[in-house]
Amino acid sequence: MNGREYSKRILVIRLSALGDVAILEPVLRQRAAKNPDVLFLLAAPPRLEPLFRGIDNVQYVPTEKRQKPRELYRQLSALKPDVVADMHHVLRTIGVDWLFRLHGKPVRHIRKHCERGIATWQRYDRVFEHCGLKGSAAMGDYCQAKPPSGQPRVVGIAPFAQHQGKIWPLEKMERLVAMLSEKGYRVQLFGSAAEASLLDAWAKKYKGVESLAGKYSFAEELEHIAKLDVMVSMDSANMHFASCLGVPVVSIWGATHPCRGFYGWRQNPAWAVQKEMKCRPCSKYGNKPCRFGDYPCLTGIEPIEVMERIEKVLNK
């Protein structure tokens, strides 16, 4: 951090999940730009620090997931905030909020269950508004694919998500990878080290396909994502990472639904691939078992539908 003095110190708490922290990035970036006299102290998972680099008046505070409320309070109170913006508001942070209030610090927190249809980024921005900050976040125009450069277009594929109700059948995703390969696209596969063996097998099987899973740091992965022409992902953190970097995303939805407030920042709603069913959304987070047993909301989506959406994004 630079040595300048700030008129206010705002502690921003968002401890998980990775995608929800990523949704905060464009909102915090805009609020920080409009309030250069305010120091934002962001308590968030250590891994995501690279996502928030380059914001002069944001100090990243790596926060371990398993800390108890009193431990977390001791760490965060040492930062001497003037006001607390709780963007998480779960039992652990509610305990921290109580301790801050007990010591005379004002606390503002996200309201998760009021006003359906309000996007998560808007809920974050309202907390900042209640902290007395200037301006507001604005989404602006939808992300657009880069103009053709004469080189093969690069398509990112992130086939996994935290819960089964958000994962498109892998055999269908492999068929999509094969179609992209046959059409001459370059394909980069994103996943964790635990998913690397499957993605490495796809990379060996199809021409022009490269697996990045388990090979790069998070900061390096972000550099690769930023160079994509389009990302294909589930309702997952990778959708939000790409969105933060201005990359258009073709997202595939099953048990969850974009209308629940977790759609990607600046993503065109027409790019979401989903099967309309009366039972959707059956879960806010995709963690409930399917009443039919096989998630027809996902099995009913065919690779050709996703392929057509990719080419629509690239050819606009």
C-alpha positions in Angstrom: 0.0 0.0 0.0 1.1 3.6 -0.6 1.7 5.8 2.4 -1.2 8.2 1.9 -3.8 9.1 4.6 -7.4 8.0 4.1 -10.6 9.6 5.5 -12.3 6.3 6.2 -11.3 2.6 6.5 -14.0 0.1 5.4 -13.6 -3.5 6.3 -15.2 -5.7 3.6 -15.8 -9.3 4.5 -16.5 -12.0 2.0 -15.0 -15.3 3.1 -16.4 -17.7 0.4 -17.4 -19.1 -2.0 -14.9 -18.4 -4.8 -17.6 -17.3 -7.3 -19.3 -15.1 -4.8 -16.0 -13.3 -4.0 -15.4 -12.9 -7.7 -18.8 -11.2 -8.1 -17.6 -8.6 -5.6 -14.5 -7.7 -7.7 -16.1 -5.3 -10.3 -18.3 -3.7 -7.7 -15.4 -3.0 -5.3 -13.2 -1.8 -8.2 -15.8 0.8 -9.2 -16.6 1.9 -5.7 -12.8 2.2 -4.9 -12.3 4.4 -8.1 -15.2 6.7 -7.1 -14.0 6.9 -3.4 -10.2 7.4 -3.7 -10.1 8.8 -0.2 -11.4 5.6 1.3 -9.2 2.5 2.2 -11.0 -0.8 1.6 -9.7 -3.7 3.7 -10.9 -6.8 1.9 -11.0 -10.0 4.0 -11.3 -12.9 1.6 -9.7 -16.3 0.7 -5.9 -16.1 0.1 -6.2 -17.7 -3.3 -8.2 -14.9 -4.9 -5.7 -12.1 -4.1 -4.5 -11.8 -7.8 -8.1 -11.0 -8.9 -8.0 -7.7 -6.9 -4.5 -6.6 -7.8 -4.1 -3.1 -9.3 -6.7 -1.3 -7.1 -4.7 1.4 -5.3 -7.0 1.8 -2.3 -7.7 -1.8 -1.6 -5.7 -3.8 0.9 -6.2 -7.5 0.6 -6.4 -9.4 3.9 -6.0 -13.2 3.3 -8.4 -14.9 5.7 -8.4 -18.6 6.5 -11.7 -20.4 6.1 -11.6 -22.3 9.4 -11.1 -19.4 11.8 -13.6 -19.2 14.7 -15.4 -15.8 15.1 -13.2 -14.6 18.0 -10.0 -15.5 16.1 -11.3 -13.8 13.0 -12.4 -10.7 15.0 -8.9 -10.4 16.6 -7.3 -10.5 13.1 -9.7 -8.0 11.6 -10.1 -5.6 14.5 -6.3 -5.0 14.4 -6.9 -3.3 11.0 -8.8 -0.5 12.9 -11.7 -0.2 10.5 -14.2 2.7 10.9 -17.1 0.7 9.5 -17.7 -3.0 8.6 -19.3 -4.1 5.4 -20.3 -7.8 5.8 -20.9 -9.2 2.3 -21.2 -12.7 3.6 -23.5 -12.7 6.6 -23.3 -16.3 7.8 -23.1 -17.5 11.4 -19.3 -16.9 11.6 -19.4 -13.4 10.3 -22.6 -12.6 12.3 -20.5 -13.4 15.4 -17.7 -11.1 14.1 -20.3 -8.4 13.4 -21.6 -8.7 17.0 -18.1 -8.3 18.4 -17.5 -5.2 16.3 -20.8 -3.7 17.4 -20.0 -4.5 21.0 -16.9 -2.3 20.6 -18.7 0.6 19.0 -18.1 -0.1 15.3 -21.0 0.4 12.9 -21.8 -2.7 10.7 -23.7 -2.9 7.5 -24.5 -6.3 6.0 -25.9 -7.9 2.9 -29.6 -8.9 2.8 -29.8 -12.2 0.9 -33.4 -13.1 1.1 -35.3 -9.9 0.3 -36.4 -8.7 -3.2 -36.1 -11.7 -5.5 -34.6 -10.9 -8.8 -32.0 -8.6 -7.4 -28.5 -9.6 -8.6 -25.8 -10.4 -6.0 -23.6 -7.6 -7.3 -26.5 -5.1 -6.7 -26.8 -6.4 -3.1 -23.1 -5.8 -2.6 -23.4 -2.3 -4.0 -26.3 -1.5 -1.6 -24.1 -2.4 1.4 -21.5 0.1 0.1 -24.3 2.7 -0.3 -25.3 2.1 3.4 -21.6 2.7 4.3 -22.0 6.2 3.0 -19.9 5.9 -0.1 -20.1 8.1 -3.2 -21.4 6.9 -6.6 -22.6 3.4 -7.4 -21.6 0.4 -9.5 -22.9 0.2 -13.0 -22.7 -2.9 -15.2 -22.5 -1.1 -18.5 -22.5 -2.9 -21.9 -22.3 -6.6 -22.3 -18.9 -8.3 -22.8 -18.0 -8.8 -26.5 -15.7 -11.2 -28.2 -12.5 -9.7 -29.6 -12.4 -9.2 -33.4 -10.9 -12.0 -35.5 -7.2 -11.8 -35.7 -6.6 -14.3 -38.5 -5.5 -16.9 -35.9 -7.7 -19.7 -34.6 -10.2 -18.5 -32.0 -9.5 -19.7 -28.5 -12.3 -21.3 -26.5 -12.0 -22.0 -22.8 -13.8 -25.0 -21.3 -14.5 -25.3 -17.6 -16.6 -28.4 -17.2 -16.8 -28.7 -13.4 -18.8 -27.1 -10.6 -19.1 -27.6 -6.9 -22.4 -29.5 -7.0 -23.7 -32.2 -9.3 -26.8 -30.2 -10.1 -24.6 -27.7 -12.0 -22.4 -30.1 -14.0 -23.3 -30.9 -17.6 -22.7 -34.6 -18.4 -19.0 -35.0 -19.1 -19.7 -37.2 -22.2 -21.6 -34.3 -23.7 -18.8 -31.9 -22.8 -16.3 -34.2 -24.5 -18.4 -34.3 -27.6 -18.4 -30.5 -27.6 -14.6 -30.5 -27.3 -14.4 -32.9 -30.2 -16.6 -30.6 -32.3 -14.5 -27.6 -31.6 -11.4 -29.5 -32.5 -12.8 -30.6 -35.8 -13.8 -27.0 -36.6 -10.2 -25.8 -36.0 -10.7 -23.9 -32.8 -8.0 -23.9 -30.1 -9.4 -25.3 -26.8 -8.0 -24.7 -23.3 -9.4 -26.8 -20.5 -9.6 -25.4 -17.0 -10.0 -27.4 -13.8 -8.3 -28.3 -10.5 -5.4 -30.7 -10.0 -7.9 -33.4 -9.0 -9.6 -33.1 -12.4 -6.4 -33.0 -14.4 -6.2 -36.7 -15.4 -9.5 -36.5 -17.3 -8.8 -33.2 -18.9 -5.3 -34.4 -19.9 -6.8 -37.4 -21.6 -9.1 -35.1 -23.6 -6.1 -33.0 -24.6 -4.2 -36.0 -25.9 -7.2 -37.3 -27.8 -8.1 -34.2 -29.7 -6.1 -31.9 -31.9 -5.6 -28.3 -30.8 -6.8 -29.0 -27.2 -4.6 -28.1 -24.2 -5.3 -28.9 -20.5 -4.2 -26.2 -18.0 -5.6 -28.1 -15.0 -3.1 -28.3 -12.2 -0.3 -26.7 -14.2 -0.4 -23.0 -13.3 -0.9 -20.7 -10.3 -4.2 -18.9 -10.0 -2.6 -15.7 -11.2 -1.3 -17.5 -14.3 -4.7 -19.0 -15.0 -6.2 -15.6 -14.9 -3.7 -14.5 -17.6 -4.8 -17.4 -19.8 -8.5 -16.6 -19.2 -8.0 -13.0 -20.2 -6.7 -14.1 -23.6 -9.7 -16.3 -24.5 -12.2 -15.4 -27.2 -15.0 -17.1 -25.2 -15.3 -19.2 -22.1 -17.7 -22.2 -21.8 -18.5 -22.9 -18.1 -21.1 -24.1 -15.7 -22.8 -21.9 -13.1 -19.4 -21.8 -11.4 -16.5 -19.7 -10.3 -14.9 -19.8 -13.7 -17.9 -18.0 -15.2 -17.2 -15.1 -12.7 -13.5 -15.1 -13.2 -14.0 -14.7 -17.0 -16.6 -12.1 -16.4 -14.3 -10.0 -14.2 -11.8 -10.0 -17.1 -14.3 -9.0 -19.8 -14.5 -12.3 -21.5 -17.9 -13.4 -22.9 -19.2 -16.6 -21.3 -21.5 -19.3 -22.7 -22.8 -20.7 -19.5 -24.7 -24.0 -19.0 -27.4 -24.1 -16.4 -29.2 -27.0 -14.7 -30.7 -27.1 -11.2 -29.9 -23.4 -10.7 -31.1 -20.5 -12.8 -29.6 -17.1 -13.8 -32.7 -15.3 -12.4 -31.6 -16.1 -8.9 -29.0 -13.4 -9.0 -25.7 -15.3 -9.7 -25.3 -14.6 -13.4 -22.0 -13.4 -14.7 -21.1 -9.6 -14.6 -21.8 -8.0 -18.0 -22.8 -11.3 -19.6 -25.6 -11.3 -22.2 -28.6 -13.3 -20.9 -29.0 -14.7 -24.4 -25.7 -16.6 -24.0 -27.0 -18.8 -21.1 -27.9 -22.3 -22.3 -30.7 -23.8 -20.4 -33.7 -26.1 -20.7 -36.9 -24.5 -19.5 -38.7 -26.8 -17.0 -41.4 -26.2 -14.5 -39.2 -27.7 -11.7 -36.3 -25.2 -12.4 -34.7 -23.8 -10.4 -35.0 -26.6 -7.8 -32.1 -25.3 -5.8 -30.4 -22.0 -5.3 -26.9 -23.5 -5.1 -27.4 -26.8 -7.1 -26.8 -28.9 -4.0 -30.2 -30.7 -3.7 -30.9 -34.1 -5.2 -32.9 -34.2 -8.4 -36.5 -35.4 -8.0 -36.2 -37.4 -11.2 -32.8 -38.8 -10.4 -30.9 -37.8 -13.5 -31.1 -34.0 -13.9 -33.1 -33.9 -17.2 -32.5 -30.1 -17.1 -28.8 -31.0 -17.9 -29.1 -34.2 -19.8 -31.6 -32.6 -22.2 -29.0 -30.0 -23.4 -27.2 -31.2 -26.5 -23.6 -30.3 -27.7 -24.9 -28.7 -30.9 -26.9 -26.2 -28.9 -23.8 -25.1 -27.0 -21.8 -25.0 -30.2 -24.3 -22.8 -31.9 -24.3 -20.4 -29.0 -20.5 -20.2 -29.0 -20.4 -19.3 -32.7 -23.2 -16.8 -32.2 -21.0 -15.0 -29.6 -17.9 -15.2 -31.8 -19.6 -14.1 -35.0 -21.6 -11.2 -33.6 
